[in-house]
Amino acid sequence: MKRALVRAGWIVLLLFAVYAVLRGAVELATIHWGDPASYREDWGGPSLVGVLLVHSGPGVVGVVVLAVAWRRWRGRHGASRLLD
């Protein structure tokens, strides 16, 4: 039972990380970098740095956390276990 809950937790974390990365990518693609009026009303506005931190920051954090967790898991279980 505990193993299933841990696996479900990882799936939820992975889904959230994918969502955060996609949301950050959409924000990067839709704002007009030279026009502050395009992102002034967004969360984190009126500055471009604030908008990017709020919209793209969680995606970056999610990717880093998943990469660290993946490396730790591979270190414990070895790469050969993936093929079993």
Secondary structure in CASP SS format (residue, H / E / C, confidence):
PFRMAT SS
TARGET T0000
AUTHOR 0000-0000-0000
METHOD secondary structure of the structure
MODEL  1
M C 1.00
K H 1.00
R H 1.00
A H 1.00
L H 1.00
V H 1.00
R H 1.00
A H 1.00
G H 1.00
W H 1.00
I H 1.00
V H 1.00
L H 1.00
L H 1.00
L H 1.00
F H 1.00
A H 1.00
V H 1.00
Y H 1.00
A H 1.00
V H 1.00
L H 1.00
R H 1.00
G H 1.00
A H 1.00
V H 1.00
E H 1.00
L H 1.00
A H 1.00
T H 1.00
I C 1.00
H C 1.00
W C 1.00
G C 1.00
D C 1.00
P H 1.00
A H 1.00
S H 1.00
Y C 1.00
R C 1.00
E C 1.00
D C 1.00
W C 1.00
G C 1.00
G C 1.00
P C 1.00
S C 1.00
L H 1.00
V H 1.00
G H 1.00
V H 1.00
L H 1.00
L H 1.00
V H 1.00
H H 1.00
S H 1.00
G H 1.00
P H 1.00
G H 1.00
V H 1.00
V H 1.00
G H 1.00
V H 1.00
V H 1.00
V H 1.00
L H 1.00
A H 1.00
V H 1.00
A H 1.00
W H 1.00
R H 1.00
R H 1.00
W H 1.00
R H 1.00
G H 1.00
R H 1.00
H H 1.00
G C 1.00
A H 1.00
S H 1.00
R H 1.00
L H 1.00
L H 1.00
D C 1.00
END
